[in-house]
Amino acid sequence: MTKWFDTNYHYIVPELERGQSFRLSSQKPVNEYREAKALGIDATPVLIGPLTFLLLAKTKGQPFDRLSLLDALLPVYGETLSALTAAGATWIQLDEPVLALDRTDAERAAFLHAYGQLTTRAGKAQLMVATYFAGLDDNLATALALPVQGLHVDLVRAPGQLDQLLAAWPKGRVLSAGVVDGRNVWRADLRKQAALLERAAAKVGQDRLWVAPSCSLLHTPLDLDLETKLDPELKSWLAFAKQKLHEVVALAKGDRAALDASSRAAQSRATSKRIHSAAVQRRAGSVTEKDRVRRASFAVRRKSQLELPRYPTTTIGSFPQTSEVRATRRKLNDNQLSGDEYEQFIEAEIGKTIKLQEEIGLDVLVHGEFERNDMVEYFGEQLAGFAFTEHGWVQSFGTRYVKPPIIFGDVSRPRPMTVRWSKYAQSLTERPVKGMLTGPVTILQWSFVRDDQPRAETTKQIALAIRDEVIDLEAAGIRVIQIDEPALREGLPLRRADWAAYLQWAVDAFRLATAGVRDGTQIHTHMCYCEFNDVLQVIERMDADVISIENARSGSELLQGFEQYKYPNEIGPGVYDIHSPRVPPVAEITGALKSMTRVLDDAQIWVNPDCGLKTRGWEETLAALKNMVAAAKVMRENGAPTATTR
């Protein structure tokens, strides 16, 4: 499972073998089209395009060219297109967002080959190829050469591509112009977008210009009308999926009243005093490189940090959020429980969890995060510049939904956010307890972000707020502080040429958040759900003392990167997959640790699960952790001396 491009939506990565065969496993697209048609809806079926399917897949076994499977895949697509046409579809959309990525000449040629065949199989139905999330750039000529009847482009993320597109536009083709943002919650500036449409219509003709969102509305909440508690001024600046469809219709019809209302909302937002804080802006503007640098190098810091055995054991942060925990939080929100009663419940859960970790034999403990509803929402609720919805749910994967906060203004931390719980947990044990925070880039990536200033500036403001929390945790006696950044890799721009600039400010934000502590305070970070081998050297620049990384779920692919790159600090590649209730045996975990020693020094290795344990049950959690601790003991007994300064 990994992130869909640079969104917070996840998909299961297809795994392909040499000589792979394909067949239809169901008629779901055809059946759903027929269902819509029976309701009187002339729908456009949407499929992932064959090149996006192949190029986002992974190969298993001996390496081979995924494009070698294209001719085996195309007949299955052809079968589906023929069935949709026979059912009455007049347009069929094939999503090819990989055209927004760097592509080779061979891959571009494969597009022309594939769509030459698919257009024939579609029969009377017309094909729309959809691209989104970035501009076509050097893939523009390929997209325009496809023998299809329509092309969708993202004019929100890449409005600058319109002139080049129109200059080469083929006569008679439909242009679907994505002019309403499908990725964020802000109202469109309809007059600005109408100007883009006027330019496009002058070239392609009004009858061949479609008005559309930039991408699927999967990434936005459903309906702003459901939000009855949002501040009216803030609400007037927003548009959810339903409202975005109204914007599409208003643009298509040239609705003057809607355009005027849009202009008033844009003016209100631009001049609102609630957005800007002079104090926050002064502080962010005064940051220098010195503020981002730890006082000593890792090699020097390590000598003053915790005394732990080799292969120290820990968890990533969260423990099972049971139905009882969720029900208690719901009672608090529904005013059926007092604040004091809720805190007593959380203290009891923390106490139980600390005791269980001690009994299991973990070396570095956590408090369990029972007070947290979500790793971003929890912090956003306590930061200035954030707003929250009641019903702003968006799909993360499967049946799991998240409710991202909205960053509408300058960000600061009015008061400590986590110190009370970390300090309480540490008071219950002699063993070190990690303070647990979410990093600035992840808070940014997993929120709906203001679009009136650069993302780098907003991230810097969040980093300063997290820095204040880190320093307060240290002052409260917390010697290990983990700042999670699972979203750092997913935030990479889609084109490699743009990576360096993003990674500069993203890594700077992490360093700014963590560099204020003393040498003896150990800084951890955690990453998951992404391709880490792309950014291993960047991870070193973050200068965390310890990084834990999802590893087991991806079949230990991470370790391949360390064969060529010698990571200097300490690292905990996950030893078991937390997304399954399966309890890995001791021998399996020991084998995973032995594999790590082939590419890492044993003094570098930490022993931990892939990710947090929030979604697991207590029974399998405790059993798996006991086996994990037992495996670490096996490694200590079979290896070098058992004590080191870490």
Secondary structure by P-SEA (a helix, b strand, c coil): ccccccccbbbbbbbbccbbbbbbccaaaaaaaaaaaaaccbbbbbbccaaaaaaaccccccccccccccccaaaaaaaaaaaaaaacccbbbbbcccccccccaaaaaaaaaaaaaaaaaaccbbbbbbbcccccccaaaaaaacccccccccccccccaaaaaaacccccccccccccccccccccaaaaaaaaaaaaaaccccccbbbbcccccccccccccccccccaaaaaacccaaaaaaaaaaaaaccaaaaaaaaaaaaaaaaccccccaaaaaaaaacccccccccccaaaaaaaccccccccccccccccccaaaaaaaaaaaaccccaaaaaaaaaaaaaaaaaaaaaaccccccccccccccccaaaaaacccbbbbcccccccccccccbbbbbccbbbbcccccaaaaaaaaaacccccccccccaaaaaaaccccccccaaaaaaaaaaaaaaaaaaaaaacccbbbbbcccccccccccccaaaaaaaaaaaaaaaacccccccbbbbbbbccccccccaaaaaaacccbbbbbccccccccccccccccccbbbbcccccccccccccaaaaaaaaaaaaaccccccbbbbcccccccccaaaaaaaaaaaaaaaaaaaaacccccccc
